């Protein structure tokens, strides 16, 4: 299912971001979950669990998918088990090539 902007606020979101180096190897992986607070323009704002400040990520309906309502996700970085997830968002960020002087 693709989520429209007006369907997302108040939903529990699981976000995974893979940062890759220029050669394609993984530099780091960020996984967190929280509550979507707003969707405005081309961004989704959510507050990660256990934190008070919000984070903005890009809005593109192709980046978001329905979660299995019975699934339990284990965050690789912390081992935390996350339940009752509504939306899964996956992103990949590639480090740009450095200019040679």
Protein Blocks (a to p, Z undefined) as FASTA:
>chain_A
ZZdfklmgopacddddddddfkopafbdcddddddfbdehjbccdddehiabdcdddddf
klpccddfkbccddfklopacehifbdcdddddddddddZZ
